[in-house]
């Protein structure tokens, strides 16, 4: 049923066809409903005025009253600008416009009083405000009765058509005059009462034209809750639908493959967290429904052994398993590690990567289809159409964020019914993202490290401390330890990165000359066999220092390496720094991480460095990363539209998200098809929401 909110924006008083085209192209506003959801990004307290002699160079925006004494255009061409002098009974300031000078000057009547809003700055010992907002006192009286004036994002094209923040505010007033009583409710009365949510129409009005802080707070709470509530309905319905439709293999027995390994081969006592996760996965695989579980665990927490033990249960039940890793180095390491652990058992492990020769591939394909291979480890090569399993029952995807949805889906379709899926990540995911991006998955967390692991000591050093750091590295090598030295790799500048790496390698070989010191180098331009050769030299202890790009970010495990030096650390994100630091501290010795940077750092880079020095807690680091980068950039989900919120903010609204998820879960338990009278409007709104949402992956 068509709503007044579906009306095209050009039919709103004060808009018209030309402005409508701009609103569509610049802001994505096509309908009354779109404009309603175009929220202010801040508010100005219009009850407060400062005198001109009170102004100082400051961050905050201010509001003043004064009369225009003089207005003139100075300069020529691109350098042209408009200068005006504003005076009150205490002094004067300068108003400056670098754009729209000829358009604005006629409005500046000499002797006329204006309300001026903007950010003061001090230039040549004189206070000025650049591109201020101007309103006459008479015009201010005509606005909606609101002490907090909304401020909207605009732009040069919009402003040239009178759609600066004040212009948007005017058409917003026009909108409410037309639709204030036509904003339908979409959350049931019992839910509104339980979570103390104000009426929807009132919330929209108060978020655009609040009369005070309390009204604004209640309005924002209601609208944030609503946005997160419908997202959670969407996610939880996905999860519910899959559990009802997606039958899975039942792992009924735990037999010799698991028991013999657990009793005779397990190299260490499992932590309580590992045991808990194994039980969760075992329970999932016994329900007859296909499992989709995310396993989070900090670097070195023992995710791989948990995956292996559950793989062995799959084999005990007559199934094959696959483990897919994002890089050849990591896949090879998994293969070597699992082969070593399973040595002397009847479990057959194989590896398939881009480097596997054609003859070996054909033999491997044959073995796989005859079920002579129990566990196949590999890279993207696993998802090729030629790779056919006889009976695939369990799939592990390591560092799953490196794989696209379609790549994971291909592995999922290798069997019917589909195999159980365990996706693993050592990049800790903040709770808010776990409930959104991965909200349709069951989530397990290994939140304790194996006993005996020491906390890695992290230090931030400027380039001037390089000789001291070289001295420290020599002491570590004298103690029989090994060292990583990592350079950033930024795709847009591979040539420059390669040069940085080679320059670094040369300076290291000068500071650590042969034959006393042996230095390896690994980077993306090397052939896979050469990379593997150098990695093996380092693992065997034949080289003291490994100079590398971030190719060693995940999975490289050398317990004897106790020092990680990260060059140009300011060029790395927090999660990547944390991953790199996790390459050390894997043995019983004290380990160190040194963050080398230049002297000039942005505030954000300083926060990243101080966070790394302060804490080793991956989840705390992930929360800081979320605040710095935002959810879309952090998870690489910008393109999906999942996290493009209108008003909610995952970095600040964790409690509201929890409330919204609980409310959505309760509703789906009681009335999954929205048949109760009080839920009919929610059901109708949810259908509209589903149509607007892009299709979301059903595969983790």
Secondary structure by P-SEA (a helix, b strand, c coil): ccccccccccccccccaaaaaaaaaccccccaaaaaacccccccccccccccccccccccccccccccccccccccccccbbbbbbbccccbbbbbbccccccccccccccccccccbbbbbcccbbbbcbbbbbcaaaaaacccccbbbbbbbcaaaaaacccaaaaaaaaaaaaacccccccccccaaaaaaaccccaaaaaaaaaccccaaaaaaaaaaaaaaaaaaaaaaaaaaaaaaaacbbbbbbccccaaaaaaacccccccccaaaaaaaaaaaaaaacccbbbbbbbbcccccaaaaaaaaaaaaaaabbbbbbbbccaaaaaaaaaaaaaaaccccbbbbbbcccccaaaaaaaaaaaaaccccbbbbcccccccccccccccbbbbcccccccaaaaaaaaaccccccbbbbbbccccccccccccccccccccccccccccccbbbbbbcccaaaaaaaaaaaaaaabbbbbbbbbbbcccaaaaaaaaaaaaaaaaaacccccbbbbbbcccccaaaaaaaaaaaaaccccbbbbccccccccccccccbbbbcccccccaaaaaaaaacccccccccbbbbbbcccccaaaaaaaaaaaccccaaaaaaaaaaacccccccccccccccccccccccccaaaaaaaaaaaaaaaacccccccccaaaaaaaaaaaaaacccccccc
